[in-house]
Amino acid sequence: MLKFPQPTYELNHWVGDCSFLYNLLNDLELREDNNMEQGSTMVSMEDSNGYRNYALQPKHKVFLSHSGAQKGFVEQLCVDLERCDRHPFFDKRWDSLPIGENFPDLIFQAIEQCQVGVVVLSEEFFTLSKWPMLELVAMANAKMRNPDFIIMPVFLGISRSQCRDRENHMKWSSTWRSWAQSDNRINIEHWENALQLFGPTNALVYNSELGEVKFREEIVKAICKWVPPETRREDSHVQGRSRLCKVICEKIKS
């Protein structure tokens, strides 16, 4: 008759680590099999327009929109999400925006295929570059086409009331009009309408007393509720494996 040792912190973690490593190896094996059948997700594909499309990889479910002024915060947020097996579309990642590729097409394609658009808001979001607002309008359009698409406002460098302030809107609109003179993608009416997204929408608001680390943890937790992890455990082809793990865990806990 098998005798199991008394449960200890080290033993519980050893069993957990073994289970994790087994599942990890199993997932890698399954991914390799899928890649053999369908082609690796890291290999570029072509869309209907003939563009090589790296953005439409199955793992991209979250889009991170931000100003360059908050690049450090968002880059660490991306790392935190990757540690939770959520892999966002982020412009500093080569698998999101490969060098030499037509990045505007990839950005808009990625928004269409993502489940959640995280909008990290600040004063610079509206005035430093046209790209954050181009992305926001693309998200608003995606929401109209797909009601399940989630736009998640994150008030980091600006408050909700400042985002809704009419004087700020007029100031931002003046900047946008100067950009529109050289970029026909900018529709001022659409941009102004997009600001309405920050009214009744639930949002995450930065608390300086808690700090950025805790705030990122809150953002990651919210995203993980909407987006499942990339890795899926599948052990149905291993006879008796799940039952054996269950028996061992029950014996250790008893």
MILUM-379573 format. One record per atom (N, C-alpha, C): x, y, z; residue in three letters. Coordinates in steps of 0.1 Angstrom, whole numbers, padded with zeros to 4 digits, always signed. Layout:
<atoms>
XYZala/...
</atoms>
This chain:
<atoms>
+0008-0012+0000met/+0000+0000+0000met/+0009+0012+0000met/+0006+0022-0008leu/+0014+0034-0009leu/+0011+0043+0003leu/+0022+0048+0008lys/+0021+0058+0019lys/+0026+0071+0015lys/+0019+0081+0017phe/+0022+0095+0013phe/+0027+0103+0024phe/+0037+0111+0022pro/+0043+0120+0033pro/+0032+0130+0037pro/+0035+0135+0049gln/+0026+0146+0054gln/+0028+0158+0045gln/+0017+0166+0043pro/+0018+0178+0035pro/+0027+0188+0041pro/+0035+0194+0032thr/+0044+0205+0036thr/+0043+0215+0026thr/+0047+0227+0029tyr/+0048+0238+0019tyr/+0056+0234+0007tyr/+0068+0228+0010glu/+0077+0225-0001glu/+0071+0214-0010glu/+0065+0204-0003leu/+0059+0193-0011leu/+0048+0197-0020leu/+0039+0206-0014asn/+0028+0211-0022asn/+0033+0219-0034asn/+0043+0227-0032his/+0049+0234-0044his/+0056+0225-0053his/+0062+0214-0048trp/+0069+0205-0057trp/+0059+0198-0067trp/+0048+0194-0061val/+0037+0188-0069val/+0032+0198-0079val/+0029+0210-0074gly/+0024+0220-0083gly/+0034+0223-0095gly/+0047+0224-0091asp/+0057+0227-0102asp/+0057+0215-0112asp/+0057+0203-0107cys/+0057+0191-0116cys/+0045+0192-0125cys/+0033+0195-0120ser/+0021+0195-0128ser/+0022+0206-0138ser/+0028+0218-0134phe/+0030+0229-0143phe/+0039+0225-0155phe/+0051+0219-0151leu/+0060+0216-0161leu/+0055+0205-0171leu/+0047+0196-0165tyr/+0041+0185-0174tyr/+0032+0192-0184tyr/+0023+0201-0179asn/+0013+0208-0188asn/+0021+0216-0198asn/+0031+0223-0194leu/+0039+0231-0203leu/+0044+0223-0214leu/+0051+0212-0211leu/+0056+0203-0222leu/+0045+0198-0231leu/+0034+0194-0224asn/+0023+0189-0232asn/+0017+0200-0241asn/+0016+0212-0237asp/+0011+0223-0245asp/+0021+0226-0257asp/+0034+0225-0254leu/+0044+0228-0265leu/+0043+0217-0275leu/+0040+0204-0271glu/+0039+0193-0280glu/+0026+0195-0289glu/+0015+0200-0282leu/+0003+0202-0290leu/+0004+0214-0300leu/+0011+0224-0295arg/+0014+0236-0304arg/+0022+0232-0316arg/+0032+0223-0313glu/+0041+0219-0325glu/+0032+0211-0335glu/+0023+0202-0329asp/+0015+0194-0338asp/+0006+0203-0346asp/+0000+0214-0340asn/-0009+0223-0347asn/-0001+0231-0357asn/+0011+0235-0354asn/+0019+0242-0364asn/+0023+0234-0376asn/+0025+0221-0373met/+0028+0212-0384met/+0016+0211-0394met/+0004+0211-0388glu/-0008+0210-0396glu/-0012+0223-0403glu/-0011+0234-0395gln/-0016+0247-0400gln/-0006+0257-0404gln/+0007+0254-0400gly/+0017+0264-0403gly/+0019+0272-0390gly/+0032+0275-0386ser/+0034+0283-0374ser/+0028+0296-0374ser/+0023+0301-0362thr/+0017+0314-0361thr/+0028+0325-0363thr/+0041+0322-0362met/+0051+0332-0363met/+0054+0334-0378met/+0049+0326-0387val/+0051+0328-0401val/+0041+0338-0406val/+0046+0347-0415ser/+0037+0358-0420ser/+0026+0352-0429ser/+0014+0358-0429met/+0003+0354-0438met/+0000+0366-0447met/-0008+0364-0456glu/-0013+0375-0465glu/-0027+0377-0464glu/-0031+0390-0463asp/-0046+0393-0462asp/-0051+0394-0476asp/-0064+0399-0477ser/-0070+0400-0490ser/-0064+0411-0499ser/-0056+0420-0493asn/-0050+0430-0500asn/-0035+0427-0504asn/-0031+0415-0500gly/-0018+0411-0503gly/-0007+0415-0493gly/-0011+0421-0482tyr/-0001+0425-0472tyr/+0003+0413-0464tyr/+0016+0412-0461arg/+0020+0402-0451arg/+0015+0406-0438arg/+0008+0397-0431asn/+0001+0400-0419asn/+0006+0393-0407asn/+0015+0399-0400tyr/+0020+0393-0387tyr/+0010+0396-0376tyr/+0002+0407-0377ala/-0006+0411-0366ala/-0017+0401-0362ala/-0022+0394-0373leu/-0034+0385-0370leu/-0030+0372-0365leu/-0021+0372-0355gln/-0018+0359-0348gln/-0028+0356-0338gln/-0031+0344-0336pro/-0042+0340-0326pro/-0040+0346-0312pro/-0027+0347-0308lys/-0024+0351-0295lys/-0027+0366-0291lys/-0028+0374-0301his/-0031+0388-0299his/-0046+0390-0296his/-0050+0392-0283lys/-0063+0394-0279lys/-0065+0408-0273lys/-0054+0415-0269val/-0055+0427-0262val/-0047+0438-0270val/-0052+0449-0272phe/-0045+0460-0279phe/-0042+0471-0269phe/-0030+0475-0268leu/-0026+0486-0258leu/-0024+0499-0266leu/-0033+0509-0263ser/-0032+0522-0270ser/-0027+0532-0259ser/-0017+0540-0263his/-0011+0549-0253his/-0004+0560-0261his/+0000+0570-0253ser/+0009+0580-0258ser/+0024+0576-0255ser/+0033+0581-0263gly/+0047+0578-0261gly/+0052+0583-0247gly/+0045+0593-0242ala/+0048+0598-0228ala/+0046+0588-0217ala/+0038+0578-0220gln/+0035+0567-0210gln/+0041+0554-0215gln/+0051+0554-0224lys/+0057+0542-0229lys/+0062+0533-0218lys/+0069+0538-0208gly/+0075+0530-0198gly/+0065+0523-0190gly/+0054+0529-0186phe/+0043+0523-0179phe/+0037+0512-0187phe/+0034+0515-0200val/+0027+0505-0208val/+0036+0493-0211val/+0049+0496-0213glu/+0058+0485-0216glu/+0059+0475-0204glu/+0059+0480-0192gln/+0058+0471-0180gln/+0045+0464-0179gln/+0034+0471-0183leu/+0021+0465-0183leu/+0021+0453-0193leu/+0027+0455-0204cys/+0028+0444-0214cys/+0036+0432-0208cys/+0047+0435-0201val/+0054+0424-0195val/+0046+0417-0184val/+0038+0424-0176asp/+0030+0418-0166asp/+0019+0410-0172asp/+0013+0414-0184leu/+0003+0406-0190leu/+0009+0393-0196leu/+0021+0394-0202glu/+0028+0382-0207glu/+0031+0372-0197glu/+0034+0377-0185arg/+0036+0368-0174arg/+0024+0360-0170arg/+0012+0366-0173cys/-0001+0359-0170cys/-0006+0352-0183cys/+0003+0350-0193asp/-0001+0343-0205asp/-0011+0350-0213asp/-0011+0363-0212arg/-0019+0372-0221arg/-0009+0380-0229arg/-0010+0379-0242his/+0000+0385-0251his/-0006+0396-0259his/-0004+0409-0254pro/-0010+0420-0261pro/-0003+0424-0274pro/-0010+0431-0282phe/-0004+0438-0294phe/+0002+0451-0289phe/+0015+0452-0289phe/+0022+0463-0284phe/+0033+0467-0293phe/+0034+0480-0296asp/+0043+0485-0307asp/+0058+0483-0305asp/+0062+0479-0293lys/+0076+0476-0290lys/+0079+0462-0292lys/+0070+0453-0296arg/+0072+0439-0298arg/+0073+0437-0313arg/+0083+0430-0317trp/+0085+0427-0331trp/+0075+0418-0337trp/+0069+0409-0329asp/+0058+0401-0334asp/+0045+0408-0336asp/+0045+0421-0330ser/+0033+0430-0333ser/+0036+0439-0345ser/+0047+0446-0345leu/+0051+0455-0355leu/+0065+0451-0360leu/+0066+0441-0369pro/+0080+0437-0374pro/+0086+0449-0382pro/+0099+0449-0380ile/+0107+0459-0387ile/+0105+0458-0402ile/+0103+0469-0409gly/+0102+0469-0423gly/+0087+0467-0428gly/+0078+0465-0419glu/+0064+0462-0423glu/+0056+0475-0424glu/+0045+0475-0430asn/+0036+0487-0431asn/+0028+0488-0418asn/+0033+0495-0409phe/+0027+0495-0395phe/+0013+0500-0394phe/+0008+0510-0402pro/-0006+0514-0401pro/-0016+0503-0403pro/-0013+0495-0414asp/-0022+0484-0417asp/-0022+0474-0406asp/-0011+0471-0400leu/-0010+0461-0389leu/-0017+0466-0377leu/-0016+0479-0374ile/-0023+0484-0362ile/-0038+0483-0363ile/-0044+0487-0375phe/-0058+0486-0377phe/-0063+0472-0377phe/-0056+0463-0384gln/-0059+0449-0384gln/-0060+0443-0370gln/-0050+0447-0362ala/-0049+0441-0349ala/-0061+0446-0340ala/-0065+0458-0341ile/-0077+0463-0334ile/-0089+0455-0338ile/-0091+0451-0350glu/-0102+0444-0355glu/-0102+0430-0349glu/-0091+0424-0347gln/-0091+0410-0342gln/-0089+0408-0327gln/-0087+0419-0320cys/-0086+0419-0305cys/-0099+0418-0298cys/-0099+0414-0286gln/-0111+0413-0278gln/-0113+0425-0269gln/-0101+0431-0265val/-0101+0442-0256val/-0092+0453-0261val/-0096+0465-0260gly/-0087+0477-0263gly/-0085+0484-0251gly/-0073+0485-0246val/-0069+0492-0234val/-0064+0506-0238val/-0071+0516-0233val/-0068+0530-0237val/-0061+0537-0225val/-0048+0539-0225val/-0041+0545-0214val/-0041+0560-0216val/-0049+0567-0208leu/-0052+0581-0211leu/-0043+0591-0203leu/-0040+0602-0210ser/-0032+0613-0204ser/-0034+0625-0213ser/-0029+0636-0209glu/-0030+0648-0217glu/-0023+0646-0231glu/-0012+0639-0230glu/-0004+0636-0242glu/-0011+0627-0252glu/-0020+0619-0247phe/-0028+0610-0255phe/-0035+0618-0266phe/-0039+0630-0263phe/-0047+0638-0272phe/-0039+0648-0280phe/-0027+0651-0276thr/-0020+0662-0282thr/-0005+0659-0287thr/+0001+0648-0283leu/+0015+0646-0286leu/+0016+0640-0300leu/+0007+0631-0304ser/+0008+0624-0317ser/-0007+0621-0321ser/-0009+0619-0334lys/-0022+0616-0339lys/-0025+0601-0337lys/-0015+0593-0335trp/-0018+0578-0335trp/-0027+0573-0324trp/-0026+0578-0312pro/-0036+0573-0302pro/-0050+0576-0305pro/-0053+0588-0311met/-0067+0591-0315met/-0071+0583-0327met/-0062+0580-0336leu/-0066+0572-0348leu/-0069+0558-0342leu/-0062+0553-0333glu/-0065+0540-0327glu/-0078+0540-0319glu/-0081+0551-0312leu/-0093+0552-0304leu/-0105+0552-0314leu/-0105+0559-0325val/-0116+0559-0334val/-0118+0546-0340val/-0107+0539-0343ala/-0107+0525-0349ala/-0114+0516-0339ala/-0111+0518-0326met/-0118+0510-0316met/-0133+0513-0315met/-0136+0525-0316ala/-0151+0529-0316ala/-0158+0523-0328ala/-0151+0522-0339asn/-0157+0516-0351asn/-0159+0501-0349asn/-0148+0495-0343ala/-0149+0481-0340ala/-0160+0477-0330ala/-0162+0486-0321lys/-0173+0484-0311lys/-0186+0484-0318lys/-0188+0493-0327met/-0201+0494-0335met/-0203+0481-0343met/-0193+0476-0348arg/-0194+0463-0356arg/-0195+0451-0348arg/-0189+0451-0336asn/-0189+0440-0327asn/-0191+0445-0313asn/-0204+0444-0308pro/-0207+0449-0295pro/-0199+0442-0284pro/-0194+0430-0286asp/-0186+0423-0276asp/-0172+0428-0274asp/-0168+0437-0283phe/-0155+0443-0282phe/-0155+0452-0270phe/-0145+0451-0261ile/-0144+0459-0249ile/-0134+0470-0250ile/-0138+0482-0248ile/-0129+0494-0247ile/-0127+0497-0232ile/-0115+0496-0227met/-0112+0497-0213met/-0104+0510-0211met/-0110+0521-0207pro/-0103+0533-0204pro/-0095+0532-0191pro/-0083+0537-0192val/-0074+0537-0180val/-0069+0552-0178val/-0074+0558-0168phe/-0071+0572-0165phe/-0058+0572-0157phe/-0047+0575-0164leu/-0033+0574-0158leu/-0028+0589-0155leu/-0027+0597-0166gly/-0022+0610-0164gly/-0032+0621-0166gly/-0045+0617-0165ile/-0056+0627-0166ile/-0068+0621-0159ile/-0077+0630-0155ser/-0089+0625-0148ser/-0101+0624-0157ser/-0111+0617-0153arg/-0123+0616-0161arg/-0129+0630-0164arg/-0130+0638-0154ser/-0135+0652-0156ser/-0127+0660-0166ser/-0114+0658-0165gln/-0106+0666-0175gln/-0108+0661-0189gln/-0111+0648-0191cys/-0114+0642-0204cys/-0127+0647-0209cys/-0136+0651-0200arg/-0149+0656-0205arg/-0150+0671-0205arg/-0140+0678-0201asp/-0140+0692-0200asp/-0141+0699-0214asp/-0150+0708-0216arg/-0152+0714-0229arg/-0140+0722-0234arg/-0134+0729-0224glu/-0123+0737-0228glu/-0111+0729-0233glu/-0109+0717-0226asn/-0099+0708-0231asn/-0103+0703-0245asn/-0115+0700-0247his/-0120+0695-0261his/-0117+0706-0271his/-0119+0718-0268met/-0116+0729-0278met/-0101+0730-0281met/-0093+0729-0270lys/-0079+0729-0272lys/-0074+0717-0280lys/-0078+0706-0277trp/-0074+0694-0285trp/-0079+0695-0299trp/-0091+0699-0301ser/-0097+0700-0315ser/-0088+0709-0323ser/-0083+0720-0317ser/-0074+0729-0325ser/-0062+0722-0330ser/-0056+0714-0321thr/-0044+0706-0325thr/-0048+0696-0336thr/-0059+0690-0335trp/-0063+0680-0344trp/-0066+0686-0358trp/-0071+0698-0358arg/-0074+0704-0371arg/-0061+0708-0379arg/-0050+0711-0371ser/-0037+0713-0378ser/-0032+0700-0383ser/-0034+0689-0376trp/-0029+0676-0382trp/-0037+0672-0394trp/-0050+0675-0394ala/-0059+0671-0405ala/-0055+0677-0418ala/-0048+0688-0418gln/-0044+0695-0430gln/-0035+0686-0438gln/-0028+0677-0432ser/-0018+0669-0439ser/-0021+0654-0438ser/-0033+0651-0432asp/-0037+0637-0430asp/-0052+0635-0432asp/-0056+0630-0444asn/-0070+0629-0446asn/-0077+0618-0439asn/-0070+0610-0431arg/-0076+0600-0422arg/-0083+0606-0410arg/-0079+0619-0407ile/-0084+0625-0395ile/-0098+0632-0398ile/-0108+0627-0392asn/-0122+0632-0393asn/-0125+0639-0379asn/-0125+0652-0379ile/-0126+0659-0366ile/-0139+0655-0359ile/-0150+0654-0366glu/-0163+0650-0360glu/-0162+0636-0354glu/-0156+0627-0361his/-0154+0613-0355his/-0145+0614-0343his/-0135+0622-0343trp/-0126+0623-0331trp/-0133+0629-0319trp/-0141+0639-0322glu/-0148+0645-0311glu/-0159+0636-0305glu/-0165+0628-0314asn/-0175+0618-0309asn/-0169+0607-0301asn/-0156+0604-0304ala/-0149+0593-0297ala/-0147+0597-0283ala/-0146+0609-0280leu/-0144+0614-0266leu/-0156+0610-0257leu/-0168+0608-0263gln/-0180+0604-0255gln/-0178+0590-0249gln/-0169+0583-0254leu/-0166+0569-0248leu/-0162+0570-0233leu/-0157+0582-0229phe/-0151+0583-0216phe/-0162+0588-0206phe/-0174+0589-0210gly/-0185+0594-0202gly/-0191+0583-0193gly/-0200+0575-0198pro/-0207+0565-0190pro/-0199+0552-0188pro/-0188+0550-0195thr/-0180+0538-0194thr/-0173+0536-0181thr/-0174+0524-0175asn/-0166+0521-0164asn/-0151+0521-0167asn/-0143+0526-0158ala/-0129+0528-0161ala/-0121+0525-0149ala/-0108+0524-0151leu/-0098+0522-0141leu/-0091+0536-0139leu/-0090+0540-0126val/-0085+0554-0123val/-0072+0552-0114val/-0062+0559-0118tyr/-0049+0558-0111tyr/-0051+0565-0097tyr/-0045+0558-0087asn/-0045+0564-0073asn/-0030+0565-0069asn/-0026+0578-0068ser/-0012+0580-0065ser/-0007+0574-0052ser/-0016+0573-0042glu/-0013+0567-0030glu/-0009+0552-0031glu/-0015+0545-0040leu/-0012+0531-0042leu/+0000+0529-0051leu/+0002+0538-0060gly/+0014+0537-0069gly/+0011+0529-0082gly/+0021+0530-0091glu/+0019+0524-0104glu/+0019+0509-0104glu/+0027+0503-0095val/+0027+0488-0095val/+0014+0482-0092val/+0007+0487-0081lys/-0006+0483-0078lys/-0016+0486-0089lys/-0015+0497-0095phe/-0024+0501-0106phe/-0023+0491-0117phe/-0011+0487-0121arg/-0009+0478-0132arg/-0015+0464-0128arg/-0013+0460-0115glu/-0019+0448-0111glu/-0034+0448-0112glu/-0040+0460-0110glu/-0055+0461-0111glu/-0059+0460-0126glu/-0051+0466-0135ile/-0054+0465-0149ile/-0053+0451-0154ile/-0042+0444-0150val/-0040+0430-0154val/-0052+0422-0150val/-0056+0424-0137lys/-0067+0416-0132lys/-0080+0418-0140lys/-0082+0430-0144ala/-0094+0433-0152ala/-0093+0427-0165ala/-0082+0428-0172ile/-0080+0422-0185ile/-0082+0407-0185ile/-0076+0400-0174cys/-0077+0386-0173cys/-0091+0381-0171cys/-0100+0389-0166lys/-0114+0385-0165lys/-0120+0384-0179lys/-0116+0392-0188trp/-0122+0392-0202trp/-0114+0383-0212trp/-0101+0381-0210val/-0093+0374-0220val/-0088+0361-0213val/-0091+0350-0219pro/-0085+0337-0214pro/-0070+0336-0217pro/-0063+0328-0209pro/-0049+0326-0212pro/-0047+0319-0225pro/-0035+0322-0231glu/-0032+0316-0244glu/-0030+0301-0243glu/-0024+0296-0232thr/-0021+0282-0231thr/-0033+0275-0226thr/-0037+0264-0233arg/-0048+0256-0229arg/-0043+0242-0226arg/-0046+0237-0214arg/-0041+0224-0210arg/-0050+0213-0216arg/-0043+0203-0222glu/-0050+0192-0228glu/-0042+0180-0226glu/-0048+0171-0218asp/-0041+0158-0215asp/-0049+0146-0217asp/-0059+0147-0226ser/-0068+0136-0228ser/-0061+0125-0235ser/-0050+0127-0242his/-0043+0116-0249his/-0034+0109-0239his/-0032+0113-0227val/-0024+0106-0217val/-0032+0098-0208val/-0032+0085-0209gln/-0041+0076-0201gln/-0038+0077-0186gln/-0048+0080-0179gly/-0047+0079-0164gly/-0040+0091-0158gly/-0035+0101-0166arg/-0027+0111-0160arg/-0035+0120-0151arg/-0047+0125-0155ser/-0055+0133-0147ser/-0059+0126-0134ser/-0063+0114-0135arg/-0068+0106-0123arg/-0056+0104-0113arg/-0044+0102-0118leu/-0033+0100-0109leu/-0029+0113-0102leu/-0030+0124-0109cys/-0027+0137-0103cys/-0038+0140-0092cys/-0050+0137-0095lys/-0061+0139-0086lys/-0059+0131-0073lys/-0055+0118-0075val/-0053+0109-0063val/-0042+0115-0055val/-0031+0118-0061ile/-0019+0123-0053ile/-0023+0136-0045ile/-0030+0145-0052cys/-0033+0158-0046cys/-0043+0156-0034cys/-0052+0146-0036glu/-0062+0143-0025glu/-0055+0137-0013glu/-0045+0128-0016lys/-0038+0122-0005lys/-0029+0132+0003lys/-0023+0141-0005ile/-0014+0151+0002ile/-0023+0160+0011ile/-0035+0164+0006lys/-0043+0173+0014lys/-0050+0166+0026lys/-0051+0153+0025ser/-0058+0146+0036ser/-0049+0144+0049ser/
</atoms>
